[in-house]
Amino acid sequence: MLSLLAWVGGLVLLAAGGARGASSSVPVLSATGVVDSVLAGYLADGIARAESSGAPAVVIRINTPGGSLDATQKIVSAELESTIPTIVWVAPAGGRAASAGTFITLAASLAYMAPGTNIGAASPVDSSGNDIPGTLGEKVRNDAIANIRSIAETRGRNVDWAVSTVQDARSSAASEAVSVHAVDGIAGSLDEVAAAANGKTLTLAGRQVTVDLAGASFDEAPMNPLQALLHLLSDPNIAFVLFLIGSYGLIFELAHPNFVTGILGAISLILAFIGFGSLPLNLAGLLLVGLAILLFVLELTVTSHGLLTVGGIICLVLGASALYTEPGSPTGPDVSVALPLLVVTTLTTAAFMALVVWAAVQARREMPSPGTVQPGMPIGAGGVVRRPLEPRGSVYAAGEEWSALSADGATVARGTPVTIVGSDGLTVVVAPISAATSASADTEVSASPEAPTLPYERPIGRPGPSARISRTP
C-alpha cells in the first residue's frame, strides 16, 4: 500500500514538474534603489524560483545608482550561473545602471535599455570623492577591471568599453551603449523586450538555449513586505529623515519623560543606522547634523536670542548636504539628500525653533507683578496642606502642588486650609486660614491707630456678651 502511494505521489510530482516546465509566465524582478544585501537576496531567490518553476526567462528591471560590492557580486554570480535566460532591462526613461548597475547589466544573458537611460561610471574613489592613491588604489582599480573584463568576456560584450567604465569612469547613453555592443538593444516596454529577445540563441551552463517568449506573459514578482521595508531603509532620504525623527524623539523624551517618544526615537535611530550601513556615509556630515541638534537643545535652556537656532540651521543644512560621500568602490552608489527634502526639513525646523524662541522670550518677559508668587498665584489665594508643614512641606493650590513654608514656623497638619501670604523663591509662604485672618486684622488695626473704637468691637477670638460657652459636666 505504501509503495502504491509513493508511486502515485511520484506521478503527481512529475506532472507538477511538467506543468512548471510548460509555464509561459516570465517573472519581472524590480531592482530599484541602492544595491544592498536585501536586494541581492531578493534577486538571487527570484532567479532560483524562476528556474525551479520552469519559466522561459526572468527579467530584471533595474534603476540604481550603485551599492554594496558584496551584494553586487552575489547578483552577478546568480546571473552567470542561471540555467535560464536572465534579461536585464534598464528602465524607466531617465533611469540608470550606474556603478553596481553596470556590473549587473553586463552579467545578464541579454541586456536592453529604455530610451533616455544611461550606463557606466564605475570608477573606484575614496570617501572624499578623489582617486584612491598609492598601492591600495592600484589594487582596488585592477581588481575591478579584472572583474568587469571577465564578465564582459563571458557574455561576449565589448571588453574595452567595459574596462573604460572603471578605468576612465565612462558613462554612455542607451544609443551609444548599443552602438559599442555594451548592451543588446533599446526597448521602451516589456513587450518590446520580449520581441527583441525572442528567438535568440544563448549558451547557458554549457548548453545552447533558444529564448522562446512567444505568447509569454510578464508577471511582477515584488519583494515581500519585510524585504521591502528593509530595502526602503537604504534610501538616502528615508535614512536621513529617520535620523532626524529619532534625534528629536530622544530630545523630547529628555525634556518630557513619557517613554513613548523615547522608544519611538530609539527605534528610528536604529533603523536609520541600518540604512546608513548600505550607504557611503560621511562622518563629518553626520557630526554636523548632530551638532545642529545639540544647538537646538541648548536654545531651550540658554538665553541666546535665537543665535543658537541660527547656528543649528546652518549646521543642519551643511551636514545634510555632506551626509553622503562619493562611493569608495566601483559598485558604490552616488547618492545625496534630495534638495526638496532638504528645503522642507530646514524650513520646518526653522519654523518650529522660531516658535520655541518666541515662546521662551514671552515667558521671560512675564515677570511676576507685586503681590504675586507667580503669574496667576496672588497673595491671599487659598490652598490645602498636602505634606505636613514641619515647618516645610507642600500645599495644593491653583491646581498644582507647591513647596511650602509655614509663616510662623509652626507645624501645620495635612488637610489644613491655608492662605498664601508670601513667597521665598519658588517656595510659597502660607499660614492657616484662621491665623492669616487674625494677622490681617491686626495689621489693619495697627495701621489705623486714630480710628475710633466702636462699642461693639472686641478683640478677635474673645466672645461677646451674648456668647454662650457650654461645658461638659
PAFI-496463 format. One record per atom (N, C-alpha, C): x, y, z negated. Coordinates in pm, whole numbers, plus 32768, in hexadecimal, padded with zeros to 4 digits. Layout:
XYZ/...
//
This chain:
80537F888000/800080008000/8057807D8000/80C0807D7FA9/811980EF7FA3/816181028029/818680918069/81C9809B80EA/816E80D98152/80ED80B5814E/808E80ED81AC/807F81838198/807781AC8117/806C823A80FA/80E782868129/815C824C8113/81D8828C813F/81DB829A81D6/81AB8233821D/81A9823682AF/814A82A382E2/80D382A982A2/8072831182C8/80AC839B82AB/80EE83AB8236/812A842B8213/819484548278/81E383F182A7/8248840F830C/820A8440838D/819A840183B6/8156842F842E/812384BE8420/80EF84DC83A7/80BD8563838F/812E85C8839A/81A285A6835F/821486028365/8246861583F4/824985A58440/827385B184CB/82148608851B/819185F58500/812E86458546/813D86D98523/815786F284A3/816B877C8479/81E787B784B9/8252876784BF/82CC879684FE/82B687B18591/8266875885D6/8249876F8662/81F987EC8676/819B88048618/814A887D8623/81A088F98612/820088F185B3/8259896285A0/82B18979861A/82DD89098655/8332891386C9/82EB8954873E/826989448744/821D897D87B2/81F08A0B8796/821A8A458725/81EF8ACB86FF/821F8B318764/81C78B908788/81EB8BFC87E3/81EB8C82879C/81EC8C7F8716/81ED8CF986C7/827D8D2286AA/829D8D9F86C7/83248DD386B0/831F8E308637/83638E0D85CA/83648E658555/83B68EE28570/83868F54853D/83CD8FD3854A/83F88FFF84C0/847B900684AA/84B4902F842A/84DE90C28433/84C1910E83CD/84DF919D83CE/855B91B98379/85C291F083B9/863E92158373/864992AD8373/860292EB8316/85FC937D830E/863F93AB828D/868994178296/86CB944D821F/87569414820C/878A94278195/881293FC8175/881B93648173/8885932F81AB/889C929E81AB/88D392778122/8882923480D3/88AC9207804F/889591728041/88B0913D7FC9/88A290AD7FB4/8812907E7FC4/87B290D47FA1/872590B07FB1/8703909F8045/872D91008096/871290F78126/875A907F8163/87D490648136/881E8FF2816B/87D78F6F814C/87A88F6080D0/875F8EE780AD/86DE8ED880FB/86988F48810E/861A8F478159/86318F1B81EA/86988F53822C/86B28F3082B7/86E48EA082C5/873E8E77826C/87718DED8273/87018D88825E/86AC8DA281FC/863B8D4781E2/85D88D498256/85C28DC08292/85668DC98302/85968D7B837A/86198D818395/86508D338405/86448C9D83E9/86608C77836C/86568BE98349/85C68BB78355/85648C08832A/84D88BDE8335/84AD8BD483C8/84DF8C30841B/84BE8C2984AA/84F58BAA84E8/856D8B8484BF/85A78B0684F2/85548A8E84C8/85308A888447/84E78A158414/845A8A0C844D/84208A7F8472/83988A7D84AA/83978A658540/840C8A5D857C/84148A44860C/83F08ABB8661/84048B33862E/83E68BAD867A/84448BB686F1/84138BEA8762/84698BF487D9/84D98C5A87CA/84CA8CB8876D/85308D1D8754/85098D6986D6/85618DC086AA/85448E19863A/85768EA4865F/85248F0A8643/85478F948665/85688FE085E5/85D7902985E8/85FD90818579/85F4911085AC/8593915A8578/858591E7859D/85D7923A853B/863E927E856D/86A092BC8514/86A293548524/86B2939784B5/86C6942884B0/870C9445842D/8790944E8430/87DE945583B4/885694B283C2/887994F78355/88F495478355/896E94F48330/895A94778305/89C8942182DB/89AD93E78251/8A1493AF8213/8A009375818F/8A7593238160/8A5692C4810A/8ABB927280C8/8B039216812B/8B87920A811A/8BD691B28170/8BB091208157/8BA090F880D9/8B7C906E80BB/8AF3904A80F5/8A9390A780E8/8A0E908D811E/8A14908381B6/8A6590D981F5/8A7190D68287/8AAB905182B5/8B1090228271/8B4D8FA28298/8AEB8F2E8289/8A958F348224/8A328ECA8213/89CE8EC98286/89A48F4082B2/89468F498321/89878F1B83A3/8A038F4883BB/8A4B8F228435/8A5C8E8A843A/8A808E4C83CA/8A908DBA83C7/8A0E8D7483E7/899E8DA483B0/891C8D6783CD/88FA8D718461/891E8DE384A0/89028DF2852F/89588D948583/89D98D8E8564/8A348D3D85B5/8A198CA885A5/89E68C7E8531/89CE8BEF8518/89418BC5853C/88ED8C228565/88638C008584/88598BA385FD/87FD8B4685F5/87E68AE88665/87778B1A86C1/87398B8A86A2/86D68BC686FB/87078C52871E/86D98C8A878D/87068D1087B5/86E18D79874D/87458DCA8727/872B8E3D86D1/87338EBA8729/86C78F06872A/86BE8F7C877F/86B88FF88725/871B904F8731/871C90CB86E4/86E8913B873D/868991858708/864E91F68753/8660927486FF/86B292D3872E/86C9935186E9/865293AC8707/860293C786A4/8587941486B7/855D944D8630/850694B3862F/84C294F486A0/851A955D86E2/84E095A9873E/85299615877E/855A96768713/85D9969B871C/861796EE86B6/865E969D864B/864E961A864E/869195C385EE/872395AD8612/8767956285C0/87F6954A85D7/882094C4859C/888E949385D2/88D0941E859A/89609447857D/897194918510/89F494C984EE/8A3B946E848B/8ABF9475848E/8B14942C842F/8AEE9399842A/8AB1936C83BD/8A8A92DF83B1/8A2A92B78420/89D59314844B/897792F684B6/89BD92D18538/8A3493098550/8A8092E785C8/8AAA925385C4/8ADC92278553/8B05919B8545/8A8D913E8556/8A1E91608518/89A7910A851F/8971910385AD/8972917585F4/893E9176867E/8996912586DB/8A19913886CE/8A7590EE8726/8A729058870C/8A4E902E8692/8A4B8F9F8671/89CE8F5986A1/896D8FA386D3/88F18F658700/89058F198783/88AE8EB68799/88B38E6E8818/88938ECD888B/882F8F228877/88098F8888D7/87F1900A888C/8817907A88C8/880890FB8884/87CA915F88E4/876591A488B4/8721920A8904/8711928888AF/870792F988F3/86F9937988AE/868593C788E9/863A94088892/85CE945F88C0/860A94E188F5/85C695238951/85F995A48981/86089606890D/867396558910/868996B988A8/86CE9684882C/8704960B8831/874C95D387BF/87E395D687DA/883295BA8775/88C495B78786/8901954B8731/897D95298750/89C494BD870B/8A5894E18703/8A9B94B78695/8B2B94CC8688/8B52950E8607/8BC59555860A/8BFB959F8596/8C1195428520/8C7394E9852D/8C8D948884C3/8D1A9492848C/8D54950B848C/8DDC951C8459/8DDD951E83C1/8E4194DB8383/8E4C94E082F0/8E8B956382C3/8E5295A28259/8E8A961A821D/8E85960B8186/8EC99667813E/8EC8965F80AD/8E4F96A98074/8E4A96B37FEE/8DD496EB7FAD/8DC0977F7FC9/8E2A97C57FF9/8E1E98528018/8E01986B80AC/8DF497FF80F8/8DD5980D8186/8E50981481DE/8EC8980581A6/8F43980A81F4/8F74977E8214/8FCE97758276/900996F38296/905296BB821F/904B9637820F/909195F681A1/912695F281C3/917A962F8171/920896398194/925795BA8170/92CF95B481A8/932F954D8181/930A94C081AA/934994638163/933893D58183/92A893A7816F/926793DC8108/91DC93B480EE/918393DA8164/919794518199/9147947C820C/915D94228284/91DA93FC829B/91F993A3830C/91B7931B82F9/91BB92E7827E/917F92638265/90E99267827D/90A592CD8247/901492D68257/8FF092E782EB/9038933D8331/901A935783BE/903492DA8413/90A5929983FC/90C49222844D/906391B08433/903791A283B5/8FD791398396/8F52915583DD/8F2691D283DA/8EA991F5841D/8EB391E284B4/8F25920884ED/8F3891F6857E/8F35916385A3/8F7B91108555/8F7D90818572/8EF190458567/8EA690738504/8E1F903E84EF/8DC490618565/8DC390E1858C/8D68910885F7/8D9790D3867E/8E1B90C08690/8E4E9083870B/8E1D8FF38716/8E258FAA86A8/8DF98F1F86A8/8D648F1486C9/8D158F6E8690/8C848F6C86AB/8C698F87873F/8CAC8FEE8775/8C9690128801/8CC18FA1885F/8D308F618843/8D5F8EF18897/8CFD8E7C8890/8CCA8E608819/8C6D8DEF8809/8BED8E068859/8BBC8E81885B/8B3F8E9E88A3/8B568ED18931/8BD38ED6895D/8BEF8EFF89E6/8BD58F928A00/8BEE8FE7899E/8BD5907689AF/8C5990C089C9/8C4F914089E4/8CC391928A05/8D1C91A08989/8D8D915B8989/8DE5915A8915/8E2591E288FF/8E509223896B/8E9392A5895C/8E34930C891E/8DB8930C894C/8D58936B8913/8D40934B8880/8D3292CB885F/8D1A92A487D4/8D8D92D0877B/8E0992BE87AA/8E7D92E7875B/8E80937E874A/8E5893C787B1/8E5C945987A9/8DFA94918741/8D8F94498723/8D31947A86BD/8D72947C8633/8DD49424861E/8E1C9421859F/8E99947985A7/8EE1946C8614/8F6294B28620/8F5095488636/8EED956E8685/8EDA95FB86A9/8E539630867C/8E0995E6862C/8D83960E85FD/8D27962F8673/8D3395E586DE/8CE395FF8755/8C5295DC873F/8BFA962F8773/8B6A9616876B/8B2E962F87F4/8AD095DB881D/8A9995E488A4/8A0195E5889F/89C7963388FB/89369630890C/890E95AF8950/888C95968957/885A9516898C/888895008A1C/887C95678A6E/88A095568AFC/893595378B0C/898A957A8ABF/8A1A95608AC7/8A3A94D58A92/89F894AC8A25/8A11942889EC/89EE93B98A50/898693D08AA1/8963936D8B07/89CA936C8B77/89F593E38BA0/8A5493EC8C10/8ADC93AF8BEF/8B0693B38B71/8B8793788B4C/8B7692E88B1D/8AFF92B38B28/8ADF922A8B02/8AF592108A6C/8AD192778A1D/8AD19261898D/8A4F921F8962/89E2923F89A6/896091FF898E/892A91D08A14/88BB91888A0E/888791468A87/882191978AD5/87EA91FE8A99/878A924C8AE5/873F92AF8A8E/86E592F98ACF/8690935B8A8B/860193288A8C/85C0932F8A17/853693018A0B/84EB935F89AD/847A939189DA/842E93F08989/83C593AF8931/83AF932D8941/834A92E788F2/836F925588E7/8329920E888E/8343917F887E/8320913288FD/82B9915D8942/8295911A89C0/830591298A26/8344919D8A2C/83B491B18A86/842C915D8A5B/843E914D89D7/84A990F789A4/8491906889D3/8415903789C6/83F48FAE89EF/84098F9B8A84/83DE8FFF8AD3/83EE8FF38B64/84818FF08B8C/84D390418B49/856290458B6B/85AC8FC78B3F/85848F8F8ACC/85CC8F1B8A97/859D8E978AD3/85238E918B04/84EB8E138B34/853B8DDB8BAA/855E8D5C8BA0/85A58D178C0B/863B8D1D8C02/86728D698BA7/87058D718B9B/873B8CF18B5C/87B08CC88B8A/87F18C4F8B57/88628C768AFA/885E8C3C8A81/88C08C5E8A1A/89048BDF89E8/897B8BF289AF/89C18B83896D/89B58B9788D6/896C8B3C8897/89558B448807/897E8AC287C6/89D88ACD8765/8A088A56871C/8A3B89EB877B/8A808A1587E6/8ABD89B68842/8A60897B88A9/89E689AC88B8/898A8975891B/894589E78967/891D89C889E1/88DC8A2A8A35/88478A348A10/88188AAE89FD/878C8AC789D8/87558B318A36/86E08B168A6E/869C8B788AC3/862D8BBB8A73/86318C3D8A71/85CD8C898A24/85468C7F8A6B/84E48C508A23/845E8C418A5A/83FB8C918A05/83E08D098A31/83838D6089E8/83048D7A8A37/82EC8D298A9F/82728D3B8AEF/81F88D1B8A99/81A18D7B8A8B/81288D678A3C/813E8D6989A6/81B88D88897A/81D48D8988EA/81968E0588AA/816D8DF7882C/81378E6887DF/819C8E918774/81998F0E8751/81F58F4186EB/81A98F548668/81DF8F1C85FE/81A18F25857A/82028F6A8519/81D48FD684DA/8226901B8478/823B8FC283FE/82B78FBA83D0/82D88F6C8359/831A8FC982F4/82CB901682AA/8305907A824F/8342903A81D3/838A908B8186/83C0905F8107/834E904480A5/83688FEC8044/83068FDC7FD9/830B90577F7F/82A6906C7F2A/82A190E87ED9/831E91007E86/835790967E4B/83CF90A97DF8/844590D47E4D/845890947EC0/84C490BB7F1A/84B2914B7F4A/8437916E7F6C/841C91F57F9C/843D925D7F30/841A923D7EB2/8436929B7E45/84CD92AB7E31/8514923C7E2B/85A592427E15/85EC92877E89/85BC926D7F03/85FB92AD7F77/85DC93427F79/856693677F48/854093F47F44/85A094437EEB/85D594037E83/862F94487E27/86AF94757E6B/86D594357ED8/8750945A7F1E/873C94D47F78/86C195087F7D/86AA95847FC6/86EC95F67F78/874396457FB7/878C96AE7F6D/873097147F2B/86BE97317F6A/866197927F30/861797587EB8/85EF96DA7EC2/85A996987E53/8606968E7DDA/868396677DF2/86E3965B7D83/86F896E27D3E/8701974C7D8B/871497D37D53/869C97FD7CFF/862397E77D33/85AA980C7CE9/859F97BB7C68/85BB97397C6E/85B596E67BF6/861997157B8C/868F97407BB9/86F397727B5A/86C197EF7B13/8683984A7B5D/864E98C47B20/85DC98A47AC0/8581984D7AEC/850F98297A96/854097E87A15/85A1978E7A21/85D7974C79AB/861A97AE794C/8665980C7983/86AA986E792F/864698C878E7/85E398FA792F/857E995078F2/852C9903788B/8512988478A7/84C798327847/8511982377C3/8592980B77C8/85E197FE774D/85EA98847703/85F698F1774E/85FA9975770E/8577998E76C3/850799727702/8486998776C1/8476992C7648/84AD98B37652/84A5985775E0/84F4988D7569/856998C87583/85B899017516/8573997A74D8/852E99C9752B/84EB9A4074F8/84699A1E74B0/841F99BC74E6/839E999474AD/839698FB74AC/83CE98BA7448/83CF98277445/834397ED7450/8332979474B3/82B1975074C4/82C196C67501/833B969C751C/835F96197552/8339960975E5/82C6963F760F/8299962A7699/82F9966976FC/831596EC76EB/8370972F7749/83FD96F7773F/842596CD76C8/84AA969276B9/84B7960F7704/845195BA76F9/84559538773E/844F954C77D5/83F295A17803/83E795BB7892/846695FB78C8/84A29654787A/851E969378A5/8590962F78B1/859B95D57850/8605956F7854/85F2951378CB/857694E978E5/855B94917958/857F94D879DA/855A955879E5/857995A37A5F/860F95AF7A75/865A95C77A0A/86EC95D07A18/8729954B7A42/86F794DE7A09/872B94597A30/8710943F7AC3/8695945C7AF0/867394477B7D/86C794A27BD6/86E1951D7BAA/8732957A7BF9/87BF95437C0B/87FB950E7BA1/888394DB7BAD/888894587BFC/881A940D7BFE/881293997C57/881B93C97CE8/87D294347D06/87D8946D7D8C/886194A77DAC/889E94EC7D4A/892395257D60/898A94B97D81/8972943F7D50/89D193D47D6A/89DD93B07DFD/897793CF7E4D/897A93B27EDD/89A0942B7F2F/89BF949A7EED/89D995187F33/8A65954B7F14/8AA095997F6F/8B2595D27F56/8B1B96497EF6/8B0F962D7E76/8AF896947E11/8B7696E67DFA/8B64976A7DF2/8BD297C67DD4/8BC897EB7D3F/8C2B97C37CF2/8C2997DA7C61/8C23986E7C40/8C6998C17C8D/8C6799517C73/8BDB99897C84/8B94995E7CEB/8B0B998B7CFE/8AB099607C8C/8AC298E47C5D/8A7198B27BEE/8A8D99027B6F/8B0B99257B56/8B2E99747AE0/8AF29A007AE8/8AEE9A3A7B60/8AB19ABE7B6F/8A1B9ABA7B4F/89D89A517B7C/89499A437B5D/89379A317AC6/898F99E27A89/898999D079F8/89A19A5279AD/8A009AA379DE/8A1A9B2679A0/89A19B8179AC/895C9B7A7A1D/88E29BCB7A2F/887A9BA779C7/88689B2879B0/88059AFB794D/882E9B2978C2/88B19B2278A2/88E29B507821/88C69BE5780D/88DC9C357874/88C19CC5786B/882C9CE07855/87D79C8F7893/87469C9F787E/87229C8277ED/87629C1D77B2/87489BFC7726/87759C6E76CB/87EB9CA576E7/881F9D127693/87C79D8E769D/87869DA17710/872E9E157720/86BD9E1376BB/86979D9B768E/862A9D90762E/86539DB975A2/86D69DB97587/87049DD474FE/875D9E4E74F2/87939E807561/87F19EF1755E/87B19F6975A3/87BF9FDE7566/878AA05875A3/87EAA089760F/87CAA06C768D/8822A09476FC/87DAA0ED7760/875AA1097747/8709A15C77A0/8709A127782F/870BA0A1783C/86FFA06378C0/8782A0467905/87F4A07178CC/8874A05A7910/88959FC57919/88759F7978B0/888F9EEA78B4/88399EA5791E/87BF9ED5792F/87699E9D7997/87A19EB97A22/87D29F327A38/880F9F537ABA/88889EF97AD4/88DC9EE87A6E/894F9E8F7A7D/89259E007A99/88BB9DD37A55/88899D4B7A6B/88539D387AF8/880C9D9A7B2D/87D79D917BB5/884A9D877C1A/88B29DDA7C05/89269DD67C60/89699D4D7C5C/897C9D187BE2/89BB9C927BD5/89639C267C14/88DF9C337C06/88849BCF7C40/888E9BCE7CD7/88909C447D14/88989C4C7DA7/891E9C147DD8/898A9C3F7D98/8A0F9C0F7DC2/8A1D9B797DAC/89EE9B497D38/89FA9ABA7D1A/89A79A657D78/892C9A8D7D94/88D89A3F7DEF/89109A407E7D/894B9AB07EA6/89849AB77F2C/89FE9A5E7F3B/8A479A4A7ECD/8AC199FA7ED2/8AB199747E8A/8A3499477E79/8A1C98CE7E2B/8A5298517E70/8A5398527EF5/8A8397DE7F40/8AF798097F99/8B5897B07FA8/8BCE97CE7FF8/8BC69787807E/8C2B979F80CF/8C399753814A/8C5496C18127/8C289662817B/8C3D95D5815B/8CD195B28153/8CF2955980F7/8D7C953080E3/8DA094B0812A/8D439479817A/8D5F93FF81C6/8D20940E8250/8D4893BA82AF/8D1093C68336/8C7893B2833A/8C41936D82D7/8BB1935282D8/8B6493B0827D/8BAB9405822F/8B69945981CB/8B0994BC8209/8A9C94DD81C1/8A39953B81F7/8A6495CC81E6/8A43961E8247/8A5A96AE823F/89D596ED8218/89C297098197/894097368164/895197B58113/88E197F880F9/88DF987180A6/885098878076/884398DE8013/87BD99037FE3/877C995B804D/870199398072/86BB998380DB/86A99A1580B1/86BE9A708110/86B39AFF80F3/86289B2780BF/85BA9AF780FC/85369B1A80C4/85269AEF8032/85579A768012/854E9A477F88/85A29A9F7F2C/86189AC67F59/866F9B1C7F08/862C9BA37EED/85EC9BDB7F54/85A89C5C7F43/85349C507EE2/84E29BE77EF4/846E9BD47E9C/849A9BBD7E0C/84FF9B6A7DF9/85319B4D7D72/85679BCB7D2F/85B29C1A7D7A/85ED9C947D42/85819CF87D1C/85219D0F7D75/84B79D6F7D59/84609D437CE4/84429CC17CDE/83F09C8E7C70/84389C9E7BEA/84B79C787BE7/85059C867B6D/85149D187B44/852D9D6F7BA7/853C9DFD7B88/84BA9E377B50/84489E107B8A/83C89E427B59/83AD9E127ACB/83CB9D937AB1/83B49D5D7A2B/840D9DA179C4/848E9DB179E5/84EA9DF07986/84C99E847973/84979EC779DC/846D9F5379CD/83FA9F5D796A/839E9EFC7971/832F9EF97912/83619EE37884/83C39E887876/83FB9E6E77F3/843F9EEB77BA/848F9F2F780E/84D49FA777E1/846FA01377BA/8406A024780A/83A0A08977EB/835CA06A7766/833B9FEA7750/82FB9FC476D2/83589FDC765C/83DA9FC0766F/843A9FD47602/8449A06975E1/844EA0BC7648/8459A14D7631/83DEA18175E9/8368A1547614/82EEA18075D4/82EAA1567541/8317A0DD7524/8316A0AD749A/8376A0FD7443/83EAA123747D/844BA16F742D/841CA1FE7415/83C8A232746F/8395A2BA745D/8327A2C073F4/82E4A25173DD/8274A24F737E/82ABA24072F0/82DCA2AD72B8/8311A2AC7230/829DA2B871CE/82A6A2797159/823AA28270F7/8225A31270CA/81A8A33D70C8/8187A3C3709A/8184A3C67002/818FA43E6FC4/818DA4466F32/810EA4076EFA/8120A3BC6E90/80ADA37C6E51/808BA2F56E88/80E6A2BA6EDD/80CDA2346F11/8147A1DD6EFC/812EA15C6EEB/819BA0FC6EE4/81CDA0DE6F6F/8172A0D06FCD/8190A0C0705A/8111A0E970A3/8114A0FC7128/809AA122716E/8029A0C1714F/7FBAA0F9711A/7F47A0A570FB/7F46A070706E/7FA8A0967019/7FADA0696F8E/7FB3A0E26F31/7F48A12C6F1F/7F4CA1A46ECA/7F52A1816E37/7F8CA1DD6DEA/7F8BA1CE6D58/7EFAA1D66D29/7ED8A17A6CD2/7E4FA16F6CA3/7E06A0F96CE0/7E46A0B86D46/7E08A0426D81/7E069FD16D1B/7DA19F806D21/7D939F126CC2/7DCF9E926CF4/7DE89E386C98/7E1D9DB56CB8/7E079D556C47/7E369CD96C5B/7E289C706BF6/7EAF9C2D6BE3/7ED29C126B67/7F529BD16B49/7F4F9B416B7D/7FB19B1F6BCE/7FBD9A956BFE/801F9A466BA8/80969A7C6B96/80FB9A3E6B41/810D9A976AC8/81009A626A50/81029AB469D7/81769B1869D7/815B9B9369AC/81C09BFB69A4/82079BF2691E/828D9BD36921/82D59BBC68A3/835B9C0568A0/836E9C7F68BD/83089CDB68F2/82FF9CD7698A/834F9C8169CC/83499C776A5E/82FA9BFC6A87/82B69C096AF6/82679B9A6B2B/82349BC16BB4/81B79B9F6BD3/817E9BC56C53/80EA9BE16C43/80B89C386C9B/802A9C586C9D/7FF79C4B6D2C/7F769C356D38/7F359C2D6DBA/7EE99CAE6DCF/7F119CFC6E34/7ED19D7D6E4E/7ED29D996EE3/7E679DD46F14/7E5A9DFA6FA2/7E719D846FFF/7E449D0C6FD3/7E4F9C977028/7ED79C58702C/7F369C826FD7/7FBD9C4A6FD7/7FEB9C356F48/804F9BDF6F38/808A9BC96EB4/81089C1D6EA9/81129C6B6E3C/81819CC96E28/81CF9CA66DAB/82529CBD6DB2/82A29CB86D38/82769D2D6CE0/82659D136C5F/822C9D796C08/82799D836B85/826D9DF96B47/82AF9E166AC7/82489E586A6C/82429E2769F1/81E59E616990/82159EED696B/81B99F4E6968/81DE9FDA6951/821B9FF068C8/81E79FAF6861/821A9FC567DA/82739F5467A8/82939EF76804/82EA9E8967DE/82A49E1B6793/82219E286781/81D79DC36737/81B69D4D6792/81969CDC6755/816F9C6567A0/80DC9C7167C9/80C29C536848/803A9C57687D/801A9BCD68B3/7FAC9B936886/7F899B0968AA/7F559AFF6939/7F5D9A886971/7F289A6B69F7/7E929A8569FA/7E639AC16A69/7DD69ADC6A79/7DAA9B626A42/7E039BAC6A02/7DDE9C2E69C8/7DD29C966A36/7D639CE16A3B/7D599D4F6A9D/7DBB9DBE6A7A/7E009DF06ADF/7E649E596AC9/7E509EC96B2F/7E919F386B11/7E909FAB6B6B/7F209FD16B8B/7F399FF36C09/7FBEA01D6C32/7FD4A0AC6C05/8040A0C06BB7/805DA1456B82/80E0A17E6BB6/8129A1316C06/81A8A1616C3A/81EEA0F46C88/826CA10E6CAA/82BAA0AB6CF5/834DA0B86CD1/8394A04A6CE4/8424A0476CD0/845F9FFA6D46/847BA0416DB4/84A59FFD6E2E/842E9FB36E69/843E9F2F6E7A/83D29EDC6EAD/83839E9B6E3D/839B9EC36DC3/83539E8D6D50/82EC9EF46D21/82709ECA6D11/82099F256CE1/82069F236C49/81F19F986C10/81E49FA56B7F/814F9FA96B5E/81239F526B05/80949F446AEA/807A9F4C6A54/7FFE9F646A38/7FD09F6469AD/7F459F2869AA/7F229EE3693D/7E999EB16933/7E359F236943/7DC39F05697A/7D649F6F699B/7D409FC36921/7D299F8668AB/7D069FD26834/7D77A02F680B/7DF39FFD6810/7E67A04F67EB/7E7CA0BF6850/7E68A09F68D0/7E7AA1056936/7E14A1746927/7D98A14B6904/7D2FA1AF68F1/7D4EA208687B/7D7EA1CA680C/7DA2A2156795/7E13A27567B0/7E78A24667FC/7EEBA29B681C/7EC0A3106871/7E63A2F668CF/7E33A3616926/7DE8A3CA68D6/7D94A39B6873/7D48A3FA6821/7DA4A44D67C9/7E09A40E678C/7E68A4566738/7EB3A4C06787/7ED3A4996805/7F1BA4F86859/7EC7A5726876/7E45A55B6892/7DECA5CB68B1/7DDBA6276837/7DCCA5EE67BE/7DB9A63F6746/7E34A6926728/7EAAA6506734/7F25A6986714/7F43A703677B/7F0FA6F167F3/7F28A753685C/7ED0A7CE684B/7E63A7C767F9/7E09A83A67E5/7DF4A8526751/7E56A8886706/7E49A8986675/7DE5A904664F/7DCEA96366AD/7D72A9CE668A/7CE0A9A76699/7CC5A93566D4/7C3AA90F66ED/7BF3A8F86669/7B7AA9326659/7B31A92165DB/7B07A89165C6/7B07A86A6546/7ADBA7E36521/7A47A7E56504/7A00A7966551/796FA791653F/794CA73664CB/78DAA74E6490/78B7A7006418/78AAA66C6432/7883A64564AB/786DA5B764C2/78E8A57064F7/7958A5B96505/79D3A5776534/7A1AA53664C0/7A47A4BF64D3/7A93A475646F/7B08A42F64B2/7B70A40F6468/7BE2A3C864A3/7BB6A34464E1/7BFDA322654D/7BDFA2A56592/7BF5A22F6536/7B93A1D66534/7BA2A15C64E5/7B65A166645C/7B36A1DF642F/7AF9A1EC63AA/7A62A1F463BC/7A15A19E637E/7984A19B6392/7941A218635C/78D2A242639F/7883A2B46372/782BA28F62FD/77E4A2F362C8/7792A2D96251/7720A278626E/76F4A27062E8/7685A2156304/76B2A18A6322/7737A1736328/7768A0ED6349/775BA09162D2/773BA01862EE/772F9FB26286/77989F48629A/77D19F1F622C/78369EB3622F/77FE9E3F61E4/77EF9DD36228/77B89D5B61E4/782A9D0661B6/78189CD26142/787F9C7B6108/78459BF160F1/78939B936102/78699B0860EB/78809AE5605C/78179AC56016/78299AA55F86/78829A295F75/
//
